[in-house]
Amino acid sequence: MKILVIGAGPAGLNCAYWASKEGHQVELYEMRKKLAYKPCGEAIFSEGFDFVPIKPTESKWALNYIDRAVIYYNGEELFETDTKPYYGWIVNKTLFLEDLMQQAINEGAKVFLNQKLEKIEEEKYDLIVDAAGYISTFARRKGLDYSNYKLAPALRGYGKTNKIREDTLYIDFFGSGYVWIFPYGKGYVNYGVGGHSASKSFYFERMQRFLKKFEIEPLGKIEGAAFPANGPLRQLRIGKVVVAGDSAGMVMPSSGEGIRFALFAGKNCFKENYEEIFWTKYGERLIVGKKILSFWLKLSDKEIIKTVKTLKPLTLIEAFIEGKKPSIWEGLKLISEPSIIQKALTSVYI
Ligand SMILES: Cc1cc2nc3c(=O)[nH]c(=O)nc-3n(C[C@H](O)[C@H](O)[C@H](O)COP(=O)(O)OP(=O)(O)OC[C@H]3O[C@@H](n4cnc5c(N)ncnc54)[C@H](O)[C@@H]3O)c2cc1C
């Protein structure tokens, strides 16, 4: 097939690699000169590396191996935990994507940077992959249903401190979102904030408060972006156009994580049964993640603290990161809190 890919993010580049490797002719266009222009927390769970030809242990881009987290709520430390069996890496995303791009080029993909695709000669291609991220417009213009597509705002900056450990994620929840501080190697940090129902100034203030705790000295400017927060599009194909990654809403609504799903979609989006592959592996879990988020947003501050202190850390991690419903046995630990149980039943289980 002759395949056109719009966008050199994780989804587009991984598609370019695998489709070229399988013998397709691939052209990829990226509107920016530099890869990874869009702000990101740059954390990738280990499963994400199952879908790419490059591995963190043999790379220049893997900055820190992570298998611990300290969880706060409104600035108060709730618990510290080992996150295993879930672990991952903080990466330099620009170097990661450059490495992936080089692999795609080695397989024969033609990659054009600094070229925004506007008018597309559709008849020249058998398949068009819209991997243009959350700013994508092409598939929408072709008539794909985006009526449930919703974005949430986020901010991201870099800084320096000697107050955090290099194997640990620091997360401060505040009801409608969270602040993160991720160790970026050698005392640097990637920090940011994202959420679902407040103003940018509220998020900014929350972030500053958490940064202060760790005496973070900001470096450079804080940048804004957004992530799809309402689960994946039901339909991923219209005519000869497919969507992959953020353009398809493939982000875990509860955590804002999207790279793993974008890489998976990129690897599979040129296959005939792409939609079935995606829905079997991740689609349903992202929908559960959306329900878990809706439960979380209904809780009062007191109920959130009660829930977090009652459930096992692993249950919370699996709910937020993997879109996994807590078992009935875990849920029963909250039996003395009928209001929480009722919100869980109506949001997640029924
Ligand atoms: C602040 C923030 C922090 C995040 N942190 C994390 C994190 O720590 N871990 C995680 O897993 N996920 C994180 N995410 C989500 C993650 O960044 C995205 O899910 C992921 O990058 C999606 O990949 P993609 O390839 O679909 O899209 P993108 O990475 O957005 O790539 C799309 C590319 O298409 C290009 N493009 C757009 N239009 C055109 C056009 N017309 N012509 C040519 N090129 C075009 C863009 O320039 C861009 O390079 C975060 C998101 C935000 C906003």
The ligand as a MOL file (V3000), in Angstrom:
LIG
                    3D

  0  0  0     0  0            999 V3000
M  V30 BEGIN CTAB
M  V30 COUNTS 53 58 0 0 0
M  V30 BEGIN ATOM
M  V30 1 C 1.2690 18.4540 29.3360 0
M  V30 2 C 1.1040 17.0180 28.9060 0
M  V30 3 C 1.8040 16.0230 29.5700 0
M  V30 4 C 1.6960 14.6920 29.1470 0
M  V30 5 N 2.4380 13.7520 29.7800 0
M  V30 6 C 2.4030 12.4670 29.3630 0
M  V30 7 C 3.2430 11.4830 29.9500 0
M  V30 8 O 4.0430 11.7620 30.8520 0
M  V30 9 N 3.1570 10.2120 29.4930 0
M  V30 10 C 2.2970 9.8570 28.4920 0
M  V30 11 O 2.2470 8.6790 28.1230 0
M  V30 12 N 1.5000 10.7810 27.8990 0
M  V30 13 C 1.5510 12.0730 28.2920 0
M  V30 14 N 0.7830 13.0170 27.6620 0
M  V30 15 C 0.0030 12.6190 26.4820 0
M  V30 16 C 0.9520 12.4070 25.2890 0
M  V30 17 O 1.7910 13.5260 25.1360 0
M  V30 18 C 0.1620 12.1790 24.0080 0
M  V30 19 O -0.8620 11.2450 24.2620 0
M  V30 20 C 1.0410 11.6430 22.8760 0
M  V30 21 O 2.0710 12.5290 22.5590 0
M  V30 22 C 0.1690 11.4160 21.6440 0
M  V30 23 O 0.9510 11.0720 20.5460 0
M  V30 24 P 0.4190 11.3510 19.0660 0
M  V30 25 O 1.4540 10.8140 18.1590 0
M  V30 26 O -0.9630 10.8660 18.9350 0
M  V30 27 O 0.2970 12.9300 18.9490 0
M  V30 28 P 1.4120 14.1540 19.1180 0
M  V30 29 O 2.4530 13.6740 20.0340 0
M  V30 30 O 0.6030 15.3050 19.4480 0
M  V30 31 O 2.0000 14.2260 17.6520 0
M  V30 32 C 1.2500 14.7560 16.5830 0
M  V30 33 C 2.2020 15.4100 15.5990 0
M  V30 34 O 1.4730 15.8230 14.4420 0
M  V30 35 C 1.9920 17.0650 13.9940 0
M  V30 36 N 0.9680 17.6990 13.1400 0
M  V30 37 C -0.2470 18.1740 13.5150 0
M  V30 38 N -0.9290 18.6500 12.4420 0
M  V30 39 C -0.1250 18.4640 11.3580 0
M  V30 40 C -0.2570 18.7470 9.9630 0
M  V30 41 N -1.3630 19.2900 9.4530 0
M  V30 42 N 0.7800 18.4350 9.1350 0
M  V30 43 C 1.9090 17.8650 9.6290 0
M  V30 44 N 2.0890 17.5860 10.9420 0
M  V30 45 C 1.0850 17.8690 11.7950 0
M  V30 46 C 2.2740 17.8010 15.2980 0
M  V30 47 O 3.2040 18.8540 15.1020 0
M  V30 48 C 2.8410 16.6700 16.1710 0
M  V30 49 O 4.2360 16.5620 16.0710 0
M  V30 50 C 0.8380 14.3490 28.0670 0
M  V30 51 C 0.1010 15.3520 27.4150 0
M  V30 52 C 0.2300 16.6720 27.8280 0
M  V30 53 C -0.5350 17.7470 27.1100 0
M  V30 END ATOM
M  V30 BEGIN BOND
M  V30 1 1 1 2
M  V30 2 1 2 3
M  V30 3 2 2 52
M  V30 4 2 3 4
M  V30 5 1 4 5
M  V30 6 1 4 50
M  V30 7 2 5 6
M  V30 8 1 6 7
M  V30 9 1 6 13
M  V30 10 2 7 8
M  V30 11 1 7 9
M  V30 12 1 9 10
M  V30 13 2 10 11
M  V30 14 1 10 12
M  V30 15 2 12 13
M  V30 16 1 13 14
M  V30 17 1 14 15
M  V30 18 1 14 50
M  V30 19 1 15 16
M  V30 20 1 16 17
M  V30 21 1 16 18
M  V30 22 1 18 19
M  V30 23 1 18 20
M  V30 24 1 20 21
M  V30 25 1 20 22
M  V30 26 1 22 23
M  V30 27 1 23 24
M  V30 28 2 24 25
M  V30 29 1 24 26
M  V30 30 1 24 27
M  V30 31 1 27 28
M  V30 32 2 28 29
M  V30 33 1 28 30
M  V30 34 1 28 31
M  V30 35 1 31 32
M  V30 36 1 32 33
M  V30 37 1 33 34
M  V30 38 1 33 48
M  V30 39 1 34 35
M  V30 40 1 35 36
M  V30 41 1 35 46
M  V30 42 1 36 37
M  V30 43 1 36 45
M  V30 44 2 37 38
M  V30 45 1 38 39
M  V30 46 1 39 40
M  V30 47 2 39 45
M  V30 48 1 40 41
M  V30 49 2 40 42
M  V30 50 1 42 43
M  V30 51 2 43 44
M  V30 52 1 44 45
M  V30 53 1 46 47
M  V30 54 1 46 48
M  V30 55 1 48 49
M  V30 56 2 50 51
M  V30 57 1 51 52
M  V30 58 1 52 53
M  V30 END BOND
M  V30 END CTAB
M  END
